[in-house]
Amino acid sequence: MEGKIERIGLPGATFIVKGMGNADNLVRPVKVSNHTEAVVTLMDWIVPLSRHDPLSAVGHRMVYGGPKYGTSQRITPEMVTELRCFSPFEPEHLPEEIQLIRAFQHRFPELPQFACFDSGFHNNMPRIAQLLPIPRRYEQQGLRRYGFHGLSYEFLMKELATMDGEEAAQGRVILAHLGSGASLCAVHGGRSMDTSMSFTPTSGVPMGTRSGDMDPGLILYLARSEKMTAKQVNEMVNLKSGLLGVSETSSDMRDLLDREADDIRAAEAVAMFCYHVKKYIGAFAAVLGGVETLIFTGGIGENAPLVRSRICAGLEFLGIVLDEQQNSVNGEVVSPKGSRVAVRVIHTDEELMIAQLVCHELGLSTIGEQSCGGSPDRVIAT
């Protein structure tokens, strides 16, 4: 069973559950202006279910664990205290994730909870890719390139090995996780070599509401000319920029594609997004010394053929070519047969990856799509 709450904070927010049978399916409009209200909606749905089908554990996607936490492990009070200390590093996610942990502790005090860190996949990036070009003393405070979307990337690499074999998974791979949050990752030998996000998820390509890479001098300029505080700058670059900032109408790529023919702001937002993703693909091809597989995933990467087409246009010199018919129907392989670069569309499943990691920590069999190796145990992955 899987579910999600879409468009949190936007009109048309929807709670969606897909179960094993039609009776378990649910599509319900909800009013959730923020993640706090979304947590309440989630809990109200889980509590009655757990009375008939007891839970074994909860696994949480933790965006940031600092220099200490990278591998999945059971959550302890000491860990929560330390994660609170890391909140200034990642104020957009960590407080909400800690809130969700607390909510489960309150509703299910005996239930073990596990943290699965989104930066873990990048822990072994080459040191030169981790270093930030700032005074070295800040490295001792934990300031370095961490990278994110690691749970998605770990899942994709396992899927690639299953689909195309271990040789392909050990080759030169560029992963493009494109959604409201977006990043790319260069992988060689199954190891993350570089990634577009850095110390926080704000960096890299423009996203739904995040700016992506930005001239640090702009922040100084705004502080002087607009008298912006650090809090206001943080709000601007994380909540008011990206697709939303440029289009002035929506952070949702679907809305912008619908409007681009009649709204130059929407058209420029879409073009900007495609341009920056294309630029990172070229940069990562240079990092890897070529590319053999390009994988698109995430809400945009999986479901927006036009965006994939625009990103790949002009990358023929790298061997990246699309089969437009397959691309138009979101085929699994959207490059022509025999192409130098295999271009794939793979549905990512971070929740399944979390559930697999939690089952491993619990000593259970590897989880399948519905249960832990046929076990009656149930794991919630958030």
VENHUQUI-V883361 format. One record per residue. RES is the residue in one small letter. OMEGA is omega in radians with two decimals (999 if undefined). Layout:
BEGIN
{{RES/OMEGA} {RES/OMEGA}}
END
This chain:
BEGIN
{{m/3.11} {e/-3.12} {g/3.12} {k/3.01} {i/-3.07} {e/3.01} {r/3.07} {i/-3.14} {g/-3.14} {l/3.03} {p/3.10} {g/3.09} {a/-3.03} {t/3.04} {f/-3.05} {i/3.05} {v/3.07} {k/-3.08} {g/-3.12} {m/3.12} {g/-3.11} {n/-3.12} {a/-3.13} {d/-3.09} {n/-3.10} {l/2.98} {v/-3.02} {r/3.05} {p/-3.14} {v/3.03} {k/-3.13} {v/-3.09} {s/3.13} {n/-3.08} {h/3.09} {t/3.12} {e/3.10} {a/3.11} {v/3.13} {v/3.11} {t/3.14} {l/-3.11} {m/-3.14} {d/3.11} {w/-3.06} {i/-2.99} {v/-3.14} {p/3.11} {l/-3.06} {s/3.11} {r/-3.11} {h/-3.06} {d/-2.99} {p/3.11} {l/3.07} {s/-3.09} {a/3.03} {v/3.06} {g/-3.09} {h/2.95} {r/3.11} {m/-3.07} {v/-2.97} {y/3.08} {g/-3.14} {g/-3.11} {p/-3.04} {k/-3.01} {y/3.11} {g/-3.13} {t/-3.14} {s/-3.13} {q/-3.11} {r/-3.12} {i/3.10} {t/3.07} {p/3.13} {e/3.12} {m/-3.12} {v/3.11} {t/-3.14} {e/3.11} {l/3.06} {r/3.12} {c/3.13} {f/-3.04} {s/3.09} {p/3.09} {f/-3.06} {e/-3.03} {p/-3.09} {e/-3.05} {h/-2.99} {l/3.14} {p/3.14} {e/3.11} {e/3.10} {i/3.10} {q/3.14} {l/3.08} {i/3.14} {r/-3.13} {a/3.10} {f/3.09} {q/-3.13} {h/-3.10} {r/-3.07} {f/-3.00} {p/-3.10} {e/-3.03} {l/3.09} {p/3.12} {q/-3.09} {f/3.08} {a/3.08} {c/-2.92} {f/-3.05} {d/3.13} {s/-3.02} {g/-3.11} {f/-3.07} {h/-3.05} {n/-3.07} {n/3.02} {m/3.06} {p/-3.07} {r/-3.10} {i/3.10} {a/-3.14} {q/-3.04} {l/3.00} {l/-3.10} {p/3.11} {i/-3.13} {p/-3.00} {r/-3.08} {r/-3.12} {y/3.09} {e/3.12} {q/3.10} {q/3.11} {g/3.14} {l/3.10} {r/3.06} {r/3.12} {y/-3.07} {g/-3.07} {f/-3.03} {h/-3.07} {g/3.12} {l/3.07} {s/-3.09} {y/3.10} {e/3.11} {f/-3.11} {l/-3.13} {m/3.06} {k/3.11} {e/3.14} {l/3.11} {a/3.12} {t/-3.05} {m/-2.99} {d/3.11} {g/-3.08} {e/-3.14} {e/3.11} {a/-3.13} {a/3.11} {q/-3.10} {g/-3.11} {r/-2.99} {v/2.98} {i/-3.13} {l/-3.14} {a/3.09} {h/-3.01} {l/3.09} {g/3.07} {s/2.86} {g/-3.04} {a/3.04} {s/3.05} {l/-3.12} {c/3.05} {a/-3.07} {v/3.05} {h/-3.08} {g/-3.12} {g/-3.04} {r/3.05} {s/3.13} {m/3.10} {d/3.13} {t/-2.99} {s/3.08} {m/-2.99} {s/3.14} {f/3.06} {t/3.09} {p/-3.13} {t/-3.02} {s/3.12} {g/-3.12} {v/3.02} {p/-3.08} {m/-3.11} {g/3.12} {t/3.14} {r/-3.05} {s/-2.92} {g/-3.10} {d/-3.09} {m/3.11} {d/3.12} {p/3.12} {g/3.11} {l/3.13} {i/3.11} {l/3.13} {y/-3.12} {l/3.09} {a/-3.13} {r/-3.01} {s/-3.10} {e/-3.09} {k/-3.11} {m/3.06} {t/3.09} {a/3.13} {k/-3.14} {q/3.08} {v/3.13} {n/3.14} {e/-3.12} {m/-3.01} {v/-3.12} {n/-3.00} {l/-3.02} {k/-3.04} {s/3.11} {g/-3.13} {l/-3.14} {l/-3.09} {g/-3.09} {v/-3.11} {s/-3.07} {e/-3.11} {t/-3.02} {s/3.03} {s/-3.03} {d/-3.11} {m/3.14} {r/3.11} {d/-3.06} {l/3.09} {l/3.10} {d/-3.01} {r/-2.93} {e/-3.13} {a/-3.06} {d/-3.07} {d/-3.10} {i/3.13} {r/3.10} {a/-3.14} {a/-3.14} {e/3.10} {a/3.12} {v/-3.12} {a/3.12} {m/-3.13} {f/-3.11} {c/-3.13} {y/-3.08} {h/3.07} {v/3.10} {k/-3.11} {k/3.11} {y/3.08} {i/3.10} {g/3.14} {a/-3.09} {f/3.01} {a/3.09} {a/3.11} {v/-3.06} {l/-3.04} {g/-3.10} {g/3.11} {v/3.12} {e/3.13} {t/3.03} {l/-3.10} {i/3.02} {f/3.10} {t/-3.09} {g/-3.06} {g/3.11} {i/-3.09} {g/-3.10} {e/-2.90} {n/-3.10} {a/-3.13} {p/-3.11} {l/3.11} {v/3.10} {r/-3.12} {s/-3.13} {r/3.10} {i/-3.03} {c/3.14} {a/-3.14} {g/3.12} {l/3.14} {e/-3.13} {f/3.06} {l/-3.06} {g/-3.13} {i/-3.13} {v/3.13} {l/2.90} {d/-2.98} {e/3.11} {q/3.10} {q/3.13} {n/-3.08} {s/-3.13} {v/3.13} {n/3.12} {g/3.13} {e/3.07} {v/-3.04} {v/3.01} {s/3.13} {p/3.11} {k/3.14} {g/3.13} {s/3.12} {r/3.11} {v/3.04} {a/3.10} {v/-3.05} {r/2.95} {v/-3.10} {i/3.05} {h/3.12} {t/-3.14} {d/-3.14} {e/-3.14} {e/3.09} {l/3.11} {m/3.09} {i/-3.13} {a/3.10} {q/3.13} {l/3.13} {v/3.09} {c/3.09} {h/3.14} {e/3.14} {l/-3.11} {g/3.12} {l/3.08} {s/3.10} {t/-3.05} {i/3.00} {g/-3.07} {e/-3.06} {q/-3.08} {s/-3.14} {c/3.08} {g/-3.13} {g/3.14} {s/3.09} {p/-3.13} {d/-3.13} {r/-3.13} {v/3.02} {i/3.09} {a/-3.09} {t/999}}
END
